[in-house]
Amino acid sequence: MSENTQVIFPAATGIGSMPGGDAREAARTVTGSLEDFPHLAELPARGPGADMIGRTAGMLVELYARVEPSGWRLSDRPGRDTRRAHAWLRQDLDALEEFTQGYEGDLKVQAVGPWTLAAALELRNGEAVLSDPGACRDLTASLAEGLRLHVADVRRRVPGARVVLQLDEPSLTAVLRGHIRTASGYRTHRAVDRQIVESGLREVLGASGPGPTVVHSCAPDVPFALLRRAGTDAVSFDFGLLTERDDDAIGEAVEGGTRLFAGVVPGTDAALSDPAGSVMGVRTLWRRLGLRPGLLAEAVTVTPTCGLAGASPAYARQALAHCVRAARSLADNPE
């Protein structure tokens, strides 16, 4: 999307993962609970290839990965693990297509971003892709092309949708700070230059074509300014991890037109407060920053704090419905 274009998103959505292993049940829950902004459900409980790293590795073009005891490792050719990842994704897309017949509106898909993927995927020698700048460039290009094809497939299956691409980057801050451990565990990989990180993100975000983009991280110290420079339209984060050190970055993001996907609903089973209570912290932040209350509905999308894979199915349904009610409360009573 153009950096100067204000992108309007619906008021509530999920992060991505859901509990269980039934693709049709997950699609039914997501589309039923989030009528204005559903997403493609991810079901990591099914095992390797349905997990976030394996799922995204299966989207790569001309790069392949297999499961080793230490994790996902690049390989010379597609094997059983790649075929399994493709099968799980196809099953999820078929279920989504079934439950979005005639749908018109925003529809979110998720994939692991280039830097979290580079920190998690191993080279053939067992070290992370992150250790090799050339391998990082190849991985970024492969991921961008794979996501371009994936987004095009979703647009074909759900022609009335505006596809929103979300990159999951929980390891991004650790990559920037040089906190990713080597295979031995005794050292850490060198911090990656911020301009290189920004460039890689920009390349992969561009895979969405004309569609909007989101970068999600449920880790502390989300680099808001870097993500905005990379061109994302929205930043998704665990609201409970914010500190007052983030105030300036948040204020600049809102004033610059970047949408905030505020994770305020617990991602695992918990007693939920009333909807207004769930977004009380957002209102408090708004007052502290001196932002116009009427801007809240335009600037904030309410989400769970992270994926719902660790929740019970009943709670997952409850949490998504709660996000919708909390967003409505924020819009109806912004002060």
N, C-alpha and C positions, 0 to 999 in steps of 0.2 A: 504494500500500500504506500501511497505517497506520504512523505513525512509531514506534509502540510494538511493532510486530510484528517478531519475529526471522525473517528470511527465510533459508531453507536452500537453497543452490544445490549442484548437483553439483560434482565436484572439478576438472574440466578442460573447457575449451572453446576455440574459436577467436575471433579478433577480428571477422572479417567477409570481407575480400577474399581471393580465391584467384587463382592464375595461370590463363592461358588464356582461351578463350572458349566452352567447351562446358559448357552449364548442367547437362546430365545427368551428365557426368563429375564436375563439381564437387560436385553433390548426392550422388553415390555416394561420393565421397571423404569428405565431411564426415560423412554419416550412418554410414559404415562405420568411420571412425576415432574419432568422438565419439558412441558409442552412447548415453551417458547425458545428453549436453547438446549436440546438434547446433545449427547455426545456418543461416540463409538465406545462401547464398554470394553474394558480389558479384564480378563479373568485369569490372573496369574496362578490361582490354585490348581489349574489344570497341569502345571508343570513346565519343564523347559520348552521354550518356544512360545509360551504364553506369558512368560515373565517380561518385564519392560525391556531388558537388554536383548533377550532372544527375539522378541517380537520385532524390535527395530533392526537387529542384525539381519533378520529375514527380509527386510525391505531393501537392503543394500543392493546396488547394481554392480555386477562383476567383482564383488567381494563376498566371501562366504565365511561362515563361522560354525564351529562345532562345540559341544559341551565337553569340557575336561573337568577333573576333580576340583581344579582351582577356579573354574568359571568358563566363560565363553572365550574361545580362541579362534583367530583367523585360520582358515584352511585353504587348500588349493582348489577344492571343488565342492559343489553342493552335496550334502549327505543327508542322512536321516534327520538330523536336527533341523536343518534348513527346510526340508520338506514338511516337518511337523509344524514349524513356525508358519509356513505358508498355509497349511491346512487350517490351523487355528484362526488365522486372520481372515481367511475366506469364509469360515463358518460365522465369524462375528459380523462380517460385512453382509452376508446373506440374511442374517437375523435383523440387522439394522434396516436393510432394504425392505424387508417384510413389514416392519412396524413404522416405516416412514412413507408409505404409499400416499402420494398427494401432498406430502409435507412441503411447505414453503416457509423458509426462515433460516436462522443460523443453525449450523450443525458443526460440532467440534470433533476433530480427530487429534490424536496425541501420538508423539514419538519421542524417543530420547534424543536430546540435542547433541551436537557434535562433540562437546567437551566432556560431558558425562559419559558418552559412549567411548571416547578415546581413553578415559580413565578406567573404564570397566573392561573393555575388550583387550585381549592379549595378542601380542605378536606370536609368531611361531616359537620364539625363544622363551616365551613365558612372561616377558615384560609387557607392561601396558603399551598400547599404541601411543599413548601420551609421550613416551620416551623418545619417539622418532618423529621429528618435524615433517619429514617427507611422507611418512605413513599417515600422519594427521591430515595432511593436505589431501591425500588420496581418499581417506575415509570421509572427509567433509564433502568432497565432490561426489562420491558414491552415494552418500546419504541424501544430498540435495537432489540428485537425479531420481533416487528411489522414492523420495517424498513427492516429487513432481508427478510421478506415475501414480502413486497412491491417491493423491488429491484428485487427479483426473478421473480415477476409477470411482471414487466416492461421488464426484459430480455427475458421472454417467449414471450411477445407480440411483441417486436422489437428485434429479434434475432441477427441482425447485429450491434446493438448498444453497445458501451462501456458506461455503466450507471455510471454517476457521481452523487454522493449523496451530496446535500447541506443541512447543518443544519443552520437554521435561529436563531441567538442568540442576538437579540437587547437588551435584559435585562441583558446580561452576566456581563457587567461592574458594573451595579447596584447591582447585586448579590454579586460580589466580594467585593464591598465597603459597603455593609450593607445599601443600599438605598431603598430596597423594603419595602413598607409600609404594616403594619398589616391591618386586616379587619376594625379595628376602625379608622385607619388613624392617630392615635396619636403617634404611635411608628413605628419603622422599625425593620424588621427581622435582626437577627445577620448576619454579613458577613460570608459566607461559606469559609472554608479553601481552599486555592488555590490548594493544592494537591488533595483534594476531588473533586473539580471542574474539574481539569485536568483528573482525573481518570474516572469520569462520561462521559466526552466528549470522551475520548479514547474508552470506551466501546461502545458508540453509533456510533462513526465513524467506528468502526470495523464491523458494520452491512452491510457495502457496499461490504464486501468480497474482491475480487481482484480489485474492481473498485476504481477510484480516489475519493477524498473527498474535499469539500469546506466548510468553516464556514463563514457565512455572518452576518455582523452587520452594520446597518446604524446609530449607535450611536457614540458619540465621544469616544476617548480613548480606541480604540480596543486593547485588550491585545495580541498583536502579538506573543510575546515570549511564553506565556502560550499555545496558540493555536498550535504553532509549536511543542511544547513538547507533546501535546496531540495527535499528529500524522496527522494533516490535511495536505493535499497537496497544498492547496491554501487558501488565506484569501480574502474575498470580503468585500469592505468597501466604504463609501462615501468619495471620494478623497477630496472634499471640506472641510471636517472636520479635515483633518490632520494638525498638527502643527509641528514646527521644533523639538519639544520634541519627535516626533515619528521617527525622522531621523535614529537614531541608530538601532531601532527595524526593520525599513524597510530595511536598508542596510544589516543587519544580515539575514533577511528573504530571500532576493534576493540571497545573497551569499550562503545561505544554501539550495537553490533550491526550495524554496516555491514560488509558483505562486501568483501574485497580481492581483485580480479582481478589477480594478480601476473604481469606479463609477464616471463618469465624465459628463454624459448626464442627464439633469434634469428629474425627475420622474413624474412631472406634466407639463401641457402645458406651454411652454416657447418658445421664439424665439431662435432658435439654430444658433450658429456661424458656420463658415466653419469647416469641420472636423479637419483640422490641428489646429485650434484654440481651439477645445475641448480638445485636448491632449497636449496643450502647457505646462500646469502645470506639467504633467508627465515628459516631457523633462527637465523642469527646475529642478525638484526634482532629476532627474538622474545626471544632471551636478553638483548639490550641493553635492550629495553623492560621486561624482567621479567615478560613475559606467560606464562601457564600453557601448557606445551607441548601439553597435550591439546586446547587451543583451536584449534590450527593447522588441523586438518581441518574444523572448524566455520566458520573465519573466512577461509580462503584457497581461491580457485579459480585453478588454474595455466593460463596462456595464453601464446601467443607475445607478443613485445614489441610488435608492431603487426600490421597486415594482412600477408597472404602473397602479395599480387599480384606482388611483385618476385622471388619465389622460383621455382625450377623446379618442375614438377608432382611430380617424385619427392621433392624436399625437402619440399614442402608436406605430402605424406602422412606423411613421416617426422617432421616437426615436430609435427603434431597427435598422432600416436601417442606421441611423446616426452612431450608435455604430460600425457597420460593416465598414463604410467609414472611421471613425476616426481610427480604428485599422489598416486599410490599409495604412493610412497616416503615422501612427507611424512606421510601418514596412518599408515603402518606403523611409521615410526621418527621420531616428532616431535622427539626430543631430539638 
